[in-house]
Each structure stands twice: as C-alpha cells, then as structure tokens.
Amino acid sequence: MANHQVLHARWAPRDYDGTMRLYVAGRSEEAASGTDPARRWKPYFSGPLDVHVIDSNHDDLLNPGPLDEIGPDLAAELDRLHRDQDGRAQR
C-alpha cells in the first residue's frame, strides 16, 4: 500500500489531444445547475469534446436503462476508431 501511495503522488497525467466522448448524467445536480460538463476535464485534454447527456442520475449510469443507451453508442464509436486505425495500417 505504501508503494501505491508513492506512485500515486508522483503520477502526473499527460494532456490528451484527441476527441473525448463524455457521457453525462442529465439528472445530476451538476447538470441541473447548467454547469459546463467539460469544465472538470479541461485540464486533461485539448481536443474536441463529444458530450452525450443520458437521462439518468450519476449513480444509475451503469444500470440497464442508461447502459442500453451508452453501450451501443460506445460500441459504434469503438468500431469506427478500429476501422480508422485499420485503414491507416493498410496504407
């Protein structure tokens, strides 16, 4: 455990320069306040943000209803990324 704490204290995330897909709980207090959902992520990425608001509270995002929406969307995006990578690899 002590080693974990040392490693965690030394770790500094690098800036991510790609598109980030963010699933936001539309019934959360933060969403209700009108706060920009990206503001907490801005220090960690500089690319475009693709926000998807899910009709759920945060604690229920991985329950069947919200996950029925997130899962296919995420799977389609991952398929697209793999096709793009395969296309670049074949060139």
Distance bins in CASP14 RR format, pairs under 12 A and 6 or more apart:
PFRMAT RR
TARGET T0000
AUTHOR 0000-0000-0000
RMODE 2
METHOD distances of the structure
MODEL  1
1 7 0 0 0 0 0 1 0 0 0 0 0
1 8 0 0 0 0 0 1 0 0 0 0 0
2 8 0 0 0 0 0 1 0 0 0 0 0
2 9 0 0 0 0 0 1 0 0 0 0 0
3 9 0 0 0 0 0 1 0 0 0 0 0
3 10 0 0 0 0 0 1 0 0 0 0 0
4 10 0 0 0 0 0 1 0 0 0 0 0
4 11 0 0 0 0 0 1 0 0 0 0 0
5 11 0 0 0 0 0 1 0 0 0 0 0
12 43 0 0 0 0 0 1 0 0 0 0 0
12 44 0 0 0 0 0 1 0 0 0 0 0
13 41 0 0 0 0 0 1 0 0 0 0 0
13 43 0 0 0 0 1 0 0 0 0 0 0
13 44 1 0 1 0 0 0 0 0 0 0 0
13 45 0 0 0 0 1 0 0 0 0 0 0
14 43 0 0 0 0 0 1 0 0 0 0 0
14 44 0 0 0 0 1 0 0 0 0 0 0
14 45 0 0 0 0 1 0 0 0 0 0 0
14 46 0 0 0 0 0 1 0 0 0 0 0
15 41 0 0 0 0 0 1 0 0 0 0 0
15 42 0 0 0 0 0 1 0 0 0 0 0
15 43 0 0 0 0 1 0 0 0 0 0 0
15 44 1 0 0 1 0 0 0 0 0 0 0
15 45 1 0 0 1 0 0 0 0 0 0 0
15 46 1 0 1 0 0 0 0 0 0 0 0
15 47 0 0 0 0 1 0 0 0 0 0 0
16 41 0 0 0 0 1 0 0 0 0 0 0
16 42 0 0 0 0 0 1 0 0 0 0 0
16 43 0 0 0 0 0 1 0 0 0 0 0
16 44 1 0 0 1 0 0 0 0 0 0 0
16 45 1 0 1 0 0 0 0 0 0 0 0
16 46 1 0 0 1 0 0 0 0 0 0 0
16 47 1 0 0 1 0 0 0 0 0 0 0
16 48 0 0 0 0 0 1 0 0 0 0 0
16 49 0 0 0 0 0 1 0 0 0 0 0
17 44 0 0 0 0 0 1 0 0 0 0 0
17 45 1 0 0 1 0 0 0 0 0 0 0
17 46 1 0 1 0 0 0 0 0 0 0 0
17 47 1 0 1 0 0 0 0 0 0 0 0
17 48 0 0 0 0 0 1 0 0 0 0 0
18 41 0 0 0 0 0 1 0 0 0 0 0
18 44 0 0 0 0 0 1 0 0 0 0 0
18 45 1 0 0 1 0 0 0 0 0 0 0
18 46 1 0 0 1 0 0 0 0 0 0 0
18 47 1 0 1 0 0 0 0 0 0 0 0
18 48 1 0 0 1 0 0 0 0 0 0 0
18 49 0 0 0 0 1 0 0 0 0 0 0
18 50 0 0 0 0 0 1 0 0 0 0 0
18 81 0 0 0 0 0 1 0 0 0 0 0
19 45 0 0 0 0 1 0 0 0 0 0 0
19 46 0 0 0 0 0 1 0 0 0 0 0
19 47 1 0 0 1 0 0 0 0 0 0 0
19 48 1 0 1 0 0 0 0 0 0 0 0
19 49 1 0 0 1 0 0 0 0 0 0 0
19 50 1 0 1 0 0 0 0 0 0 0 0
19 51 0 0 0 0 0 1 0 0 0 0 0
19 77 0 0 0 0 1 0 0 0 0 0 0
19 80 0 0 0 0 0 1 0 0 0 0 0
19 81 0 0 0 0 1 0 0 0 0 0 0
19 84 0 0 0 0 0 1 0 0 0 0 0
20 37 0 0 0 0 0 1 0 0 0 0 0
20 38 0 0 0 0 1 0 0 0 0 0 0
20 40 0 0 0 0 0 1 0 0 0 0 0
20 41 1 0 0 1 0 0 0 0 0 0 0
20 42 0 0 0 0 0 1 0 0 0 0 0
20 44 0 0 0 0 1 0 0 0 0 0 0
20 45 1 0 1 0 0 0 0 0 0 0 0
20 46 0 0 0 0 1 0 0 0 0 0 0
20 47 1 0 0 1 0 0 0 0 0 0 0
20 48 1 0 0 1 0 0 0 0 0 0 0
20 49 1 0 1 0 0 0 0 0 0 0 0
20 50 1 0 0 1 0 0 0 0 0 0 0
20 51 0 0 0 0 1 0 0 0 0 0 0
20 52 0 0 0 0 0 1 0 0 0 0 0
20 77 0 0 0 0 0 1 0 0 0 0 0
21 37 0 0 0 0 0 1 0 0 0 0 0
21 38 0 0 0 0 0 1 0 0 0 0 0
21 41 0 0 0 0 0 1 0 0 0 0 0
21 45 0 0 0 0 0 1 0 0 0 0 0
21 47 0 0 0 0 0 1 0 0 0 0 0
21 48 0 0 0 0 1 0 0 0 0 0 0
21 49 0 0 0 0 1 0 0 0 0 0 0
21 50 1 0 1 0 0 0 0 0 0 0 0
21 51 0 0 0 0 1 0 0 0 0 0 0
21 52 1 0 0 1 0 0 0 0 0 0 0
21 54 0 0 0 0 0 1 0 0 0 0 0
21 70 0 0 0 0 1 0 0 0 0 0 0
21 71 0 0 0 0 0 1 0 0 0 0 0
21 73 0 0 0 0 1 0 0 0 0 0 0
21 74 1 0 0 1 0 0 0 0 0 0 0
21 75 0 0 0 0 0 1 0 0 0 0 0
21 76 0 0 0 0 0 1 0 0 0 0 0
21 77 1 0 0 1 0 0 0 0 0 0 0
21 78 0 0 0 0 1 0 0 0 0 0 0
21 80 0 0 0 0 0 1 0 0 0 0 0
21 81 0 0 0 0 0 1 0 0 0 0 0
22 31 0 0 0 0 0 1 0 0 0 0 0
22 36 0 0 0 0 0 1 0 0 0 0 0
22 37 1 0 0 1 0 0 0 0 0 0 0
22 38 1 0 0 1 0 0 0 0 0 0 0
22 39 0 0 0 0 0 1 0 0 0 0 0
22 40 0 0 0 0 1 0 0 0 0 0 0
22 41 1 0 0 1 0 0 0 0 0 0 0
22 42 0 0 0 0 0 1 0 0 0 0 0
22 44 0 0 0 0 0 1 0 0 0 0 0
22 45 0 0 0 0 1 0 0 0 0 0 0
22 47 0 0 0 0 0 1 0 0 0 0 0
22 48 0 0 0 0 0 1 0 0 0 0 0
22 49 1 0 0 1 0 0 0 0 0 0 0
22 50 1 0 0 1 0 0 0 0 0 0 0
22 51 1 0 1 0 0 0 0 0 0 0 0
22 52 1 0 0 1 0 0 0 0 0 0 0
22 53 0 0 0 0 1 0 0 0 0 0 0
22 54 0 0 0 0 0 1 0 0 0 0 0
22 61 0 0 0 0 0 1 0 0 0 0 0
22 70 0 0 0 0 0 1 0 0 0 0 0
22 73 0 0 0 0 0 1 0 0 0 0 0
22 74 0 0 0 0 0 1 0 0 0 0 0
22 77 0 0 0 0 0 1 0 0 0 0 0
23 31 0 0 0 0 0 1 0 0 0 0 0
23 37 0 0 0 0 1 0 0 0 0 0 0
23 41 0 0 0 0 0 1 0 0 0 0 0
23 49 0 0 0 0 0 1 0 0 0 0 0
23 50 0 0 0 0 1 0 0 0 0 0 0
23 51 0 0 0 0 1 0 0 0 0 0 0
23 52 1 0 1 0 0 0 0 0 0 0 0
23 53 0 0 0 0 1 0 0 0 0 0 0
23 54 1 0 1 0 0 0 0 0 0 0 0
23 55 0 0 0 0 0 1 0 0 0 0 0
23 56 0 0 0 0 1 0 0 0 0 0 0
23 58 0 0 0 0 0 1 0 0 0 0 0
23 61 1 0 0 1 0 0 0 0 0 0 0
23 62 0 0 0 0 0 1 0 0 0 0 0
23 66 0 0 0 0 1 0 0 0 0 0 0
23 67 0 0 0 0 1 0 0 0 0 0 0
23 69 0 0 0 0 1 0 0 0 0 0 0
23 70 1 0 1 0 0 0 0 0 0 0 0
23 71 0 0 0 0 1 0 0 0 0 0 0
23 73 0 0 0 0 1 0 0 0 0 0 0
23 74 0 0 0 0 1 0 0 0 0 0 0
23 77 0 0 0 0 0 1 0 0 0 0 0
24 30 0 0 0 0 1 0 0 0 0 0 0
24 31 1 0 0 1 0 0 0 0 0 0 0
24 32 0 0 0 0 0 1 0 0 0 0 0
24 34 0 0 0 0 0 1 0 0 0 0 0
24 35 0 0 0 0 0 1 0 0 0 0 0
24 36 0 0 0 0 0 1 0 0 0 0 0
24 37 1 0 1 0 0 0 0 0 0 0 0
24 38 0 0 0 0 1 0 0 0 0 0 0
24 39 0 0 0 0 0 1 0 0 0 0 0
24 40 0 0 0 0 0 1 0 0 0 0 0
24 41 0 0 0 0 0 1 0 0 0 0 0
24 49 0 0 0 0 0 1 0 0 0 0 0
24 50 0 0 0 0 0 1 0 0 0 0 0
24 51 1 0 1 0 0 0 0 0 0 0 0
24 52 1 0 0 1 0 0 0 0 0 0 0
24 53 1 0 1 0 0 0 0 0 0 0 0
24 54 1 0 0 1 0 0 0 0 0 0 0
24 55 0 0 0 0 0 1 0 0 0 0 0
24 56 0 0 0 0 1 0 0 0 0 0 0
24 57 0 0 0 0 0 1 0 0 0 0 0
24 58 0 0 0 0 1 0 0 0 0 0 0
24 61 0 0 0 0 1 0 0 0 0 0 0
24 66 0 0 0 0 0 1 0 0 0 0 0
24 69 0 0 0 0 0 1 0 0 0 0 0
24 70 0 0 0 0 0 1 0 0 0 0 0
25 31 1 0 0 1 0 0 0 0 0 0 0
25 32 0 0 0 0 0 1 0 0 0 0 0
25 37 0 0 0 0 1 0 0 0 0 0 0
25 51 0 0 0 0 0 1 0 0 0 0 0
25 52 0 0 0 0 0 1 0 0 0 0 0
25 53 0 0 0 0 1 0 0 0 0 0 0
25 54 1 0 0 1 0 0 0 0 0 0 0
25 55 0 0 0 0 1 0 0 0 0 0 0
25 56 1 0 1 0 0 0 0 0 0 0 0
25 57 1 0 1 0 0 0 0 0 0 0 0
25 58 1 0 1 0 0 0 0 0 0 0 0
25 59 0 0 0 0 1 0 0 0 0 0 0
25 60 1 0 0 1 0 0 0 0 0 0 0
25 61 1 0 1 0 0 0 0 0 0 0 0
25 62 0 0 0 0 0 1 0 0 0 0 0
25 63 0 0 0 0 0 1 0 0 0 0 0
25 66 1 0 0 1 0 0 0 0 0 0 0
25 69 0 0 0 0 0 1 0 0 0 0 0
25 70 0 0 0 0 0 1 0 0 0 0 0
26 32 1 0 0 1 0 0 0 0 0 0 0
26 33 0 0 0 0 0 1 0 0 0 0 0
26 34 0 0 0 0 0 1 0 0 0 0 0
26 35 0 0 0 0 0 1 0 0 0 0 0
26 37 0 0 0 0 1 0 0 0 0 0 0
26 51 0 0 0 0 0 1 0 0 0 0 0
26 52 0 0 0 0 1 0 0 0 0 0 0
26 53 1 0 1 0 0 0 0 0 0 0 0
26 54 1 0 0 1 0 0 0 0 0 0 0
26 55 1 0 0 1 0 0 0 0 0 0 0
26 56 1 0 0 1 0 0 0 0 0 0 0
26 57 1 0 0 1 0 0 0 0 0 0 0
26 58 0 0 0 0 1 0 0 0 0 0 0
26 60 0 0 0 0 0 1 0 0 0 0 0
26 61 0 0 0 0 1 0 0 0 0 0 0
26 66 0 0 0 0 1 0 0 0 0 0 0
26 69 0 0 0 0 0 1 0 0 0 0 0
27 53 0 0 0 0 1 0 0 0 0 0 0
27 54 0 0 0 0 1 0 0 0 0 0 0
27 55 1 0 0 1 0 0 0 0 0 0 0
27 56 1 0 1 0 0 0 0 0 0 0 0
27 57 1 0 1 0 0 0 0 0 0 0 0
27 58 0 0 0 0 1 0 0 0 0 0 0
27 59 0 0 0 0 0 1 0 0 0 0 0
27 60 0 0 0 0 1 0 0 0 0 0 0
27 61 0 0 0 0 0 1 0 0 0 0 0
27 66 0 0 0 0 1 0 0 0 0 0 0
28 34 0 0 0 0 0 1 0 0 0 0 0
28 35 0 0 0 0 1 0 0 0 0 0 0
28 37 0 0 0 0 1 0 0 0 0 0 0
28 53 0 0 0 0 1 0 0 0 0 0 0
28 54 0 0 0 0 1 0 0 0 0 0 0
28 55 0 0 0 0 0 1 0 0 0 0 0
28 56 0 0 0 0 1 0 0 0 0 0 0
28 57 1 0 1 0 0 0 0 0 0 0 0
28 58 1 0 1 0 0 0 0 0 0 0 0
28 59 0 0 0 0 1 0 0 0 0 0 0
28 60 0 0 0 0 0 1 0 0 0 0 0
28 61 0 0 0 0 1 0 0 0 0 0 0
28 66 0 0 0 0 0 1 0 0 0 0 0
29 35 0 0 0 0 1 0 0 0 0 0 0
29 57 0 0 0 0 1 0 0 0 0 0 0
29 58 0 0 0 0 1 0 0 0 0 0 0
29 59 0 0 0 0 0 1 0 0 0 0 0
30 36 0 0 0 0 1 0 0 0 0 0 0
30 37 1 0 0 1 0 0 0 0 0 0 0
30 38 0 0 0 0 0 1 0 0 0 0 0
30 39 0 0 0 0 1 0 0 0 0 0 0
30 40 0 0 0 0 1 0 0 0 0 0 0
30 53 0 0 0 0 0 1 0 0 0 0 0
30 57 0 0 0 0 0 1 0 0 0 0 0
30 58 0 0 0 0 1 0 0 0 0 0 0
31 37 1 0 0 1 0 0 0 0 0 0 0
31 51 0 0 0 0 0 1 0 0 0 0 0
31 53 1 0 0 1 0 0 0 0 0 0 0
31 54 0 0 0 0 1 0 0 0 0 0 0
31 55 0 0 0 0 0 1 0 0 0 0 0
31 56 0 0 0 0 0 1 0 0 0 0 0
31 57 0 0 0 0 1 0 0 0 0 0 0
31 58 0 0 0 0 1 0 0 0 0 0 0
31 61 0 0 0 0 0 1 0 0 0 0 0
32 53 0 0 0 0 0 1 0 0 0 0 0
32 57 0 0 0 0 0 1 0 0 0 0 0
32 58 0 0 0 0 0 1 0 0 0 0 0
33 39 0 0 0 0 0 1 0 0 0 0 0
34 53 0 0 0 0 0 1 0 0 0 0 0
36 42 0 0 0 0 1 0 0 0 0 0 0
36 49 0 0 0 0 1 0 0 0 0 0 0
36 51 0 0 0 0 1 0 0 0 0 0 0
37 49 0 0 0 0 1 0 0 0 0 0 0
37 50 0 0 0 0 0 1 0 0 0 0 0
37 51 1 0 1 0 0 0 0 0 0 0 0
37 52 0 0 0 0 1 0 0 0 0 0 0
37 53 1 0 0 1 0 0 0 0 0 0 0
37 54 0 0 0 0 0 1 0 0 0 0 0
37 58 0 0 0 0 0 1 0 0 0 0 0
38 44 0 0 0 0 0 1 0 0 0 0 0
38 45 0 0 0 0 1 0 0 0 0 0 0
38 46 0 0 0 0 0 1 0 0 0 0 0
38 47 0 0 0 0 0 1 0 0 0 0 0
38 48 0 0 0 0 0 1 0 0 0 0 0
38 49 1 0 1 0 0 0 0 0 0 0 0
38 50 0 0 0 0 0 1 0 0 0 0 0
38 51 1 0 0 1 0 0 0 0 0 0 0
39 49 0 0 0 0 0 1 0 0 0 0 0
39 51 0 0 0 0 0 1 0 0 0 0 0
40 49 0 0 0 0 0 1 0 0 0 0 0
41 47 0 0 0 0 0 1 0 0 0 0 0
41 48 0 0 0 0 0 1 0 0 0 0 0
41 49 1 0 0 1 0 0 0 0 0 0 0
41 50 0 0 0 0 0 1 0 0 0 0 0
41 51 0 0 0 0 0 1 0 0 0 0 0
42 49 0 0 0 0 1 0 0 0 0 0 0
50 73 0 0 0 0 1 0 0 0 0 0 0
50 74 0 0 0 0 0 1 0 0 0 0 0
50 77 0 0 0 0 1 0 0 0 0 0 0
50 80 0 0 0 0 0 1 0 0 0 0 0
51 73 0 0 0 0 0 1 0 0 0 0 0
52 61 0 0 0 0 0 1 0 0 0 0 0
52 66 0 0 0 0 0 1 0 0 0 0 0
52 69 0 0 0 0 1 0 0 0 0 0 0
52 70 1 0 0 1 0 0 0 0 0 0 0
52 71 0 0 0 0 0 1 0 0 0 0 0
52 72 0 0 0 0 0 1 0 0 0 0 0
52 73 1 0 0 1 0 0 0 0 0 0 0
52 74 0 0 0 0 1 0 0 0 0 0 0
52 76 0 0 0 0 0 1 0 0 0 0 0
52 77 0 0 0 0 1 0 0 0 0 0 0
53 61 0 0 0 0 0 1 0 0 0 0 0
53 66 0 0 0 0 0 1 0 0 0 0 0
53 69 0 0 0 0 0 1 0 0 0 0 0
53 70 0 0 0 0 0 1 0 0 0 0 0
53 73 0 0 0 0 0 1 0 0 0 0 0
54 60 0 0 0 0 1 0 0 0 0 0 0
54 61 1 0 0 1 0 0 0 0 0 0 0
54 62 0 0 0 0 0 1 0 0 0 0 0
54 63 0 0 0 0 0 1 0 0 0 0 0
54 65 0 0 0 0 1 0 0 0 0 0 0
54 66 1 0 1 0 0 0 0 0 0 0 0
54 67 0 0 0 0 1 0 0 0 0 0 0
54 68 0 0 0 0 0 1 0 0 0 0 0
54 69 1 0 1 0 0 0 0 0 0 0 0
54 70 1 0 0 1 0 0 0 0 0 0 0
54 71 0 0 0 0 0 1 0 0 0 0 0
54 73 0 0 0 0 1 0 0 0 0 0 0
54 74 0 0 0 0 0 1 0 0 0 0 0
55 61 0 0 0 0 0 1 0 0 0 0 0
55 63 0 0 0 0 0 1 0 0 0 0 0
55 65 0 0 0 0 1 0 0 0 0 0 0
55 66 1 0 0 1 0 0 0 0 0 0 0
55 68 0 0 0 0 0 1 0 0 0 0 0
55 69 1 0 0 1 0 0 0 0 0 0 0
55 70 0 0 0 0 0 1 0 0 0 0 0
56 62 0 0 0 0 1 0 0 0 0 0 0
56 63 1 0 0 1 0 0 0 0 0 0 0
56 64 0 0 0 0 0 1 0 0 0 0 0
56 65 1 0 0 1 0 0 0 0 0 0 0
56 66 1 0 1 0 0 0 0 0 0 0 0
56 67 0 0 0 0 1 0 0 0 0 0 0
56 68 0 0 0 0 0 1 0 0 0 0 0
56 69 0 0 0 0 1 0 0 0 0 0 0
56 70 0 0 0 0 1 0 0 0 0 0 0
57 63 0 0 0 0 1 0 0 0 0 0 0
57 66 0 0 0 0 1 0 0 0 0 0 0
58 66 0 0 0 0 1 0 0 0 0 0 0
59 66 0 0 0 0 0 1 0 0 0 0 0
60 66 1 0 0 1 0 0 0 0 0 0 0
60 67 0 0 0 0 1 0 0 0 0 0 0
60 69 0 0 0 0 0 1 0 0 0 0 0
60 70 0 0 0 0 0 1 0 0 0 0 0
61 67 1 0 0 1 0 0 0 0 0 0 0
61 68 0 0 0 0 0 1 0 0 0 0 0
61 69 0 0 0 0 1 0 0 0 0 0 0
61 70 1 0 0 1 0 0 0 0 0 0 0
61 71 0 0 0 0 0 1 0 0 0 0 0
61 74 0 0 0 0 0 1 0 0 0 0 0
62 68 0 0 0 0 0 1 0 0 0 0 0
62 69 0 0 0 0 0 1 0 0 0 0 0
62 70 0 0 0 0 1 0 0 0 0 0 0
62 71 0 0 0 0 1 0 0 0 0 0 0
62 74 0 0 0 0 0 1 0 0 0 0 0
63 69 0 0 0 0 0 1 0 0 0 0 0
63 70 0 0 0 0 0 1 0 0 0 0 0
64 70 0 0 0 0 0 1 0 0 0 0 0
64 71 0 0 0 0 0 1 0 0 0 0 0
65 71 0 0 0 0 0 1 0 0 0 0 0
65 72 0 0 0 0 0 1 0 0 0 0 0
66 72 0 0 0 0 0 1 0 0 0 0 0
66 73 0 0 0 0 0 1 0 0 0 0 0
66 74 0 0 0 0 0 1 0 0 0 0 0
67 73 0 0 0 0 0 1 0 0 0 0 0
67 74 0 0 0 0 1 0 0 0 0 0 0
67 75 0 0 0 0 0 1 0 0 0 0 0
68 74 0 0 0 0 0 1 0 0 0 0 0
68 75 0 0 0 0 0 1 0 0 0 0 0
69 75 0 0 0 0 0 1 0 0 0 0 0
69 76 0 0 0 0 0 1 0 0 0 0 0
70 76 0 0 0 0 0 1 0 0 0 0 0
70 77 0 0 0 0 0 1 0 0 0 0 0
71 77 0 0 0 0 1 0 0 0 0 0 0
71 78 0 0 0 0 1 0 0 0 0 0 0
71 79 0 0 0 0 0 1 0 0 0 0 0
72 78 0 0 0 0 0 1 0 0 0 0 0
72 79 0 0 0 0 0 1 0 0 0 0 0
73 79 0 0 0 0 0 1 0 0 0 0 0
73 80 0 0 0 0 0 1 0 0 0 0 0
74 80 0 0 0 0 0 1 0 0 0 0 0
74 81 0 0 0 0 0 1 0 0 0 0 0
75 81 0 0 0 0 0 1 0 0 0 0 0
75 82 0 0 0 0 0 1 0 0 0 0 0
76 82 0 0 0 0 0 1 0 0 0 0 0
76 83 0 0 0 0 0 1 0 0 0 0 0
77 83 0 0 0 0 0 1 0 0 0 0 0
77 84 0 0 0 0 0 1 0 0 0 0 0
78 84 0 0 0 0 0 1 0 0 0 0 0
78 85 0 0 0 0 0 1 0 0 0 0 0
79 85 0 0 0 0 0 1 0 0 0 0 0
79 86 0 0 0 0 0 1 0 0 0 0 0
80 86 0 0 0 0 0 1 0 0 0 0 0
80 87 0 0 0 0 0 1 0 0 0 0 0
81 87 0 0 0 0 0 1 0 0 0 0 0
81 88 0 0 0 0 0 1 0 0 0 0 0
82 88 0 0 0 0 0 1 0 0 0 0 0
82 89 0 0 0 0 0 1 0 0 0 0 0
83 89 0 0 0 0 0 1 0 0 0 0 0
83 90 0 0 0 0 0 1 0 0 0 0 0
84 90 0 0 0 0 0 1 0 0 0 0 0
84 91 0 0 0 0 0 1 0 0 0 0 0
85 91 0 0 0 0 0 1 0 0 0 0 0
END
